Amino acid sequence: MAFAIGDATLGNWTTRTYHRNWLLAQANGLFDFFQHNSVNPEGGFFDLDDSGKPLDAAGQVRPIHIAARAVHCFAIGALLGRPGAADIVDHGMQYIWKHHRDSKNGGYFWSLNSDGPVDSTKQGYGHAFVLLAGSSAKAIAHPLADGMIADVTEVLNTRFWEARHGAIAEEFNADWSPIDGGTYRGQNSNMHLTEALMAAFEATGDKAYLDKAESIADLVIRRTAGSVDWRVAEHFTSEWVLDKDYRGNEMFRPSGTTPGHWLEWARLVLQLWALGGKKHDWMPEAAKALFAQSMLLGWDADKGGFFYTLDWQDAPAKREKLWWPACEGAGAAHFLNEHLPSDFHEESYRKIWNVIERCFIDHRNGGWHEELTEDLAPAHTIFPGKGDIYHALQACLIPLFPATGSLTKVIPEAGGKT
């Protein structure tokens, strides 16, 4: 989509009052949908169907990242001044601390139901989100925040962190014995840990968090993505050798490459660059290249939306269009527009939001469709319903604030003003 005649003279969309009000309205709609539907009175949160009803009210399995994401997002709501948001934070924090936390062996169980652990493994992905939850809760002075940050940091440092690689291991059994020999390493858990480490640095001022984030980015992006033409490799051996033949869980470890993660890293690398004093010259160039490749190879030029996965020949493999890559694309385009402004970044931002508005936002029922077919019709082959608020909320709010840090940092710096 090119600029309309005279449109360029009005500046980027994120500078326009109407667009900013529209984004805030979308964020409010997401808060309304999840705040009043997703809280499970037995603890944790429900997965919701399209209409906002629990998918399984009696037997809901509750993975830790859903509770942690709710804490993060409603802490953002509390910082904005949303009534009731702090209560959701407390609900999630209590559940993580009293139920997900393994008081016997340390660490945090992956998933629970009302009877206790369903999957008692200790996942790097889940522990990354616990650190994010604690850091976000600290921004609103939740009483459990400091203890949770200290506890999960100790676990990450002593159980997961591998100093010789500068990144974390993936997973362990409940007693910390290896799973399948401990041979798998993945970028997805390390990417989300990078996000959480930055939030922890912002919340505590402890530079050790920032150093670890920079270490992960150097491994996953500068050295590895840079070696395969800025396509983020997902799966590795225990020695961080790329495994192009890996086949795993299609939700968390899909085979091939995942353009949505290229977009997510584009934003995270720029945030890391800004937080670190802009001293790593490779970071903005990497972010620009990651975004360009995602738009060139991952975006469906005919129908719109990002293909879920590509094979290693850059052909679409899983052709579903998921909401979270579009969300990450919007956030990345904003960060690039702020740090490396160009017509390409602005046009991409508009292109992504046009598809979100037309196809992903559920204007009838509320919330966003999490999965569409290749032809952009709602579907549920991978994601059964509307699981959580995290990606969509951040997509709406990131463009309203300076591209200098996490939302839990920049909202207070802006005095809560959008």
C-alpha positions in Angstrom: 0.0 0.0 0.0 1.5 3.3 -1.1 0.8 6.6 0.6 -2.4 8.4 -0.5 -2.0 11.7 -2.3 -1.0 14.3 0.3 -1.0 11.7 3.1 2.8 11.8 3.6 2.6 15.4 4.6 0.5 14.4 7.7 3.3 12.2 9.1 3.3 8.7 10.4 0.1 7.1 11.7 1.5 7.0 15.2 1.7 10.8 15.2 -2.0 11.3 14.4 -4.5 11.7 17.2 -7.2 9.6 15.5 -4.9 6.6 15.0 -3.6 6.9 18.6 -7.2 7.0 19.9 -8.1 4.0 17.7 -5.2 2.0 19.1 -6.2 2.9 22.7 -9.8 1.8 21.9 -8.5 -1.5 20.7 -6.5 -2.0 23.8 -9.5 -1.1 26.0 -11.5 -3.7 24.0 -8.9 -6.4 24.8 -8.8 -5.4 28.5 -12.6 -5.7 28.6 -12.7 -9.1 26.9 -10.1 -10.7 29.1 -10.6 -8.9 32.4 -14.2 -10.0 32.7 -14.0 -13.5 31.1 -10.7 -15.1 31.7 -10.3 -15.2 35.5 -10.7 -18.7 36.8 -12.0 -18.5 40.4 -10.0 -21.7 41.2 -6.8 -19.9 40.3 -5.1 -19.0 37.1 -7.0 -18.2 33.9 -9.3 -19.8 31.4 -8.7 -20.3 27.7 -11.7 -18.7 26.0 -13.8 -19.6 23.0 -14.7 -17.1 20.3 -17.6 -15.7 22.4 -15.5 -15.3 25.5 -16.7 -18.3 27.4 -14.3 -20.8 29.0 -13.2 -23.6 26.7 -13.1 -26.0 29.6 -14.5 -24.5 32.8 -14.2 -27.8 34.8 -10.9 -29.2 33.6 -8.9 -26.2 32.4 -5.2 -27.0 32.2 -3.3 -23.8 33.1 0.2 -23.3 31.7 2.4 -20.9 33.5 3.0 -18.5 30.6 -0.7 -17.6 30.5 -0.8 -16.6 34.1 2.5 -14.7 33.8 1.3 -12.9 30.7 -1.9 -11.8 32.4 0.2 -10.4 35.3 2.4 -8.5 32.8 -0.5 -7.1 30.8 -2.7 -6.1 33.7 0.3 -4.5 35.4 0.4 -2.4 32.2 -3.3 -1.7 32.7 -2.7 -0.6 36.3 0.0 1.8 35.2 -2.4 3.3 32.7 -5.0 3.7 35.4 -7.4 0.9 34.5 -9.8 0.1 37.4 -9.6 -3.5 38.5 -6.3 -4.2 36.7 -4.3 -4.6 39.9 -6.7 -7.2 41.1 -5.9 -9.3 38.1 -2.2 -8.9 38.8 -2.7 -10.1 42.3 -4.8 -13.1 41.2 -2.1 -14.2 38.8 0.8 -13.6 41.2 -0.8 -15.6 43.9 -1.4 -18.5 41.6 2.1 -18.5 40.3 3.7 -18.2 43.7 1.5 -20.6 45.6 0.8 -23.2 43.0 3.2 -23.1 40.0 6.2 -22.8 42.3 7.7 -26.1 43.3 8.4 -25.7 47.0 10.2 -29.1 47.2 12.7 -29.0 44.2 12.6 -25.3 43.3 11.5 -23.8 40.0 8.1 -23.6 38.5 5.8 -26.3 37.0 4.8 -25.9 33.4 1.0 -26.6 33.8 -1.6 -27.3 36.5 -5.2 -28.1 36.9 -7.3 -27.9 40.0 -5.8 -31.2 41.3 -2.1 -30.0 40.9 0.6 -30.4 38.3 -0.4 -31.8 34.9 3.0 -31.2 33.3 5.6 -30.9 36.1 8.5 -30.2 33.8 10.6 -27.1 34.3 10.7 -25.1 31.0 13.0 -22.3 30.2 10.1 -20.6 28.3 7.9 -20.7 31.4 10.7 -19.4 33.7 11.3 -16.5 31.3 7.7 -15.5 31.7 7.9 -15.8 35.5 10.7 -13.3 35.5 8.6 -11.0 33.2 5.6 -11.3 35.6 7.7 -10.5 38.7 9.4 -7.5 36.9 6.1 -6.1 35.7 4.4 -6.6 39.1 7.3 -4.7 40.7 6.3 -1.7 38.6 3.1 -1.5 40.5 4.7 -2.5 43.9 3.0 -5.8 44.2 4.2 -7.4 47.5 5.3 -10.7 46.0 7.3 -9.1 43.2 10.7 -8.8 44.8 10.6 -12.4 46.2 9.5 -13.8 42.8 12.3 -11.9 40.9 14.9 -13.2 43.4 13.6 -16.7 43.4 13.3 -17.2 39.6 16.6 -15.4 39.0 18.3 -17.9 41.3 16.7 -20.8 39.4 17.7 -19.3 36.0 21.3 -18.7 37.1 21.9 -22.1 38.8 19.7 -24.4 36.7 19.3 -23.0 33.2 22.1 -20.6 32.4 25.0 -22.0 30.4 27.9 -19.5 30.6 30.0 -21.2 27.9 27.2 -20.6 25.4 25.8 -17.4 26.9 22.2 -18.7 26.8 19.9 -21.0 28.7 19.2 -24.7 28.4 15.6 -25.7 27.5 14.0 -28.0 29.9 14.3 -30.4 32.9 12.1 -32.9 34.7 10.6 -31.8 38.0 13.7 -33.1 39.9 16.0 -31.3 37.5 17.1 -34.4 35.7 17.6 -34.0 31.9 14.7 -34.6 29.4 15.7 -36.7 26.5 19.4 -36.4 27.5 19.1 -32.6 27.5 20.2 -32.4 23.9 17.8 -29.7 22.7 18.4 -26.0 22.7 15.9 -23.5 21.4 15.8 -19.9 20.5 12.2 -19.2 21.4 12.8 -19.6 25.2 15.9 -17.5 24.9 14.1 -14.8 23.0 11.4 -14.5 25.6 14.1 -14.5 28.3 15.7 -11.6 26.5 12.5 -9.7 26.8 12.2 -10.6 30.5 15.8 -9.8 31.3 15.4 -6.3 29.9 12.3 -5.9 32.0 14.2 -7.1 35.1 17.0 -4.7 34.4 14.5 -1.8 34.1 12.8 -2.9 37.3 15.9 -3.5 39.5 18.8 -1.6 37.8 20.9 -4.7 38.1 23.1 -4.7 35.0 23.7 -8.5 35.2 20.2 -8.9 33.6 21.2 -6.6 30.7 24.5 -8.4 30.2 22.7 -11.8 29.8 20.2 -10.3 27.4 23.0 -9.0 25.2 24.8 -12.3 25.4 21.7 -14.2 24.1 21.1 -11.7 21.3 24.7 -12.0 20.3 24.4 -15.8 20.0 20.9 -16.1 18.4 20.9 -13.0 16.2 24.4 -11.6 15.4 26.2 -14.9 15.1 23.5 -17.4 14.1 20.8 -15.4 12.2 23.5 -13.4 10.7 25.1 -16.5 9.3 21.8 -17.6 7.5 20.9 -14.4 5.8 19.0 -12.9 8.8 16.5 -15.8 9.1 16.2 -16.7 12.8 17.1 -20.3 13.3 14.8 -22.0 15.9 16.3 -25.4 16.8 19.8 -26.4 18.0 21.8 -29.2 19.6 23.2 -28.9 23.1 26.3 -27.3 21.5 24.2 -24.7 19.7 24.7 -26.3 16.3 21.7 -25.5 14.0 19.4 -28.5 13.5 17.4 -27.8 10.3 15.7 -31.2 10.4 14.2 -30.8 13.8 10.5 -31.7 14.2 8.6 -30.6 17.3 5.5 -29.1 18.8 3.8 -27.0 16.2 2.7 -24.3 18.7 6.0 -23.8 20.5 8.7 -25.5 18.4 7.5 -25.6 14.7 9.9 -26.9 12.1 11.6 -24.7 9.6 11.7 -21.0 10.3 9.1 -18.7 11.8 8.9 -15.2 10.4 7.0 -13.9 13.4 10.1 -14.5 15.5 12.2 -12.4 13.1 9.8 -9.6 13.7 9.8 -10.1 17.4 13.6 -10.0 17.5 13.7 -6.9 15.3 11.9 -5.0 18.1 13.7 -6.7 21.0 17.1 -6.0 19.4 16.3 -2.3 19.0 15.0 -2.1 22.6 18.2 -3.8 23.8 20.3 -1.4 21.8 18.5 1.6 23.4 18.7 0.2 26.9 22.4 -0.6 26.5 23.4 3.0 25.5 23.4 2.3 21.7 26.9 0.9 21.9 26.5 -2.2 19.7 26.5 -1.0 16.1 25.4 -4.4 14.8 22.0 -4.2 16.5 20.1 -1.6 14.4 21.4 -3.1 11.2 20.3 -6.5 12.3 16.9 -5.3 13.3 16.4 -3.6 9.9 17.5 -6.8 8.1 15.3 -9.1 10.1 12.3 -6.9 9.4 13.1 -6.6 5.7 13.4 -10.4 5.4 10.2 -11.0 7.2 8.3 -8.7 4.8 10.0 -10.1 1.8 9.8 -13.8 2.6 7.1 -14.2 5.3 4.4 -11.7 4.2 1.7 -13.0 1.8 1.8 -10.4 -1.0 -1.4 -11.6 -2.5 -3.7 -12.1 0.5 -1.9 -10.4 3.3 -0.8 -11.7 6.7 2.4 -13.6 7.6 2.7 -17.3 6.9 3.3 -19.2 10.1 6.4 -21.1 9.0 8.7 -21.3 6.0 11.0 -24.2 5.0 14.7 -23.7 4.6 14.2 -22.9 0.9 12.0 -20.0 2.0 8.8 -21.5 0.7 5.7 -21.3 2.9 5.3 -24.5 4.9 2.5 -24.0 7.4 0.4 -21.5 5.6 -1.9 -20.5 8.4 -1.9 -16.8 9.4 -1.6 -16.3 13.1 -2.3 -13.2 15.1 0.9 -12.9 17.0 3.3 -12.4 14.0 1.0 -9.6 12.8 1.2 -8.1 16.4 4.9 -8.4 16.5 5.2 -6.9 13.0 3.3 -3.8 14.2 5.5 -3.4 17.2 8.7 -3.9 15.2 7.6 -1.4 12.5 7.0 1.2 15.2 10.4 0.7 16.8 12.1 0.9 13.3 10.1 4.0 12.5 11.4 5.6 15.7 15.0 4.6 15.3 15.5 4.1 11.6 12.6 5.9 9.9 11.7 5.1 6.3 8.8 5.0 4.0 9.1 1.2 3.9 8.7 0.9 7.6 5.7 3.2 7.7 4.0 1.5 4.7 4.6 -1.9 6.3 3.1 -0.7 9.6 0.0 0.4 7.8 -0.2 -2.8 5.7 0.0 -4.9 8.9 -2.6 -2.9 10.7 -5.0 -3.0 7.8 -5.0 -6.8 7.9 -5.3 -6.8 11.6 -8.4 -4.5 11.5 -10.0 -6.4 8.6 -9.4 -10.0 9.6 -7.9 -10.5 13.1 -10.0 -8.2 15.3 -13.3 -10.0 16.1 -15.7 -7.1 15.8 -18.7 -9.2 16.7 -17.5 -11.1 19.8 -14.6 -9.1 21.1 -11.0 -10.1 21.4 -8.9 -11.2 18.3 -9.0 -14.3 16.2 -5.7 -16.1 17.0 -5.6 -18.2 13.8 -6.8 -17.6 10.2 -6.6 -19.8 7.1 -4.3 -18.9 4.3 -7.4 -17.1 2.9 -7.8 -15.1 6.1 -10.9 -16.9 7.5 -11.1 -17.8 11.2 -9.8 -21.3 12.0 -8.8 -23.4 15.0 -6.3 -26.0 13.8 -3.4 -24.9 16.1 -5.0 -22.6 18.6 -8.4 -23.7 20.0 -9.8 -20.3 21.0 -8.7 -17.0 22.4 -5.9 -17.8 24.8 -4.5 -14.6 26.1 -4.1 -10.9 25.7 -0.3 -10.5 25.6 0.6 -10.1 21.9 -2.4 -8.1 20.8 -2.3 -5.7 23.8 1.4 -4.9 23.3 0.7 -4.3 19.5 -1.9 -1.7 20.4 0.1 0.1 23.1 3.7 -0.1 21.9 3.1 2.5 19.2 1.7 5.0 21.7 5.0 5.4 23.6 8.7 6.1 22.9 10.6 3.1 21.6 13.1 3.1 24.4 12.1 0.2 26.7 9.4 -2.1 28.0 5.9 -0.7 28.4 6.3 -1.0 32.1 9.2 1.4 31.8 8.0 3.9 29.3 4.4 4.3 30.6 5.6 5.6 34.0 8.2 7.8 32.2 5.4 9.3 30.2 3.4 9.9 33.3 0.8 7.4 32.1 -0.2 9.6 29.2 -0.7 8.1 25.8 
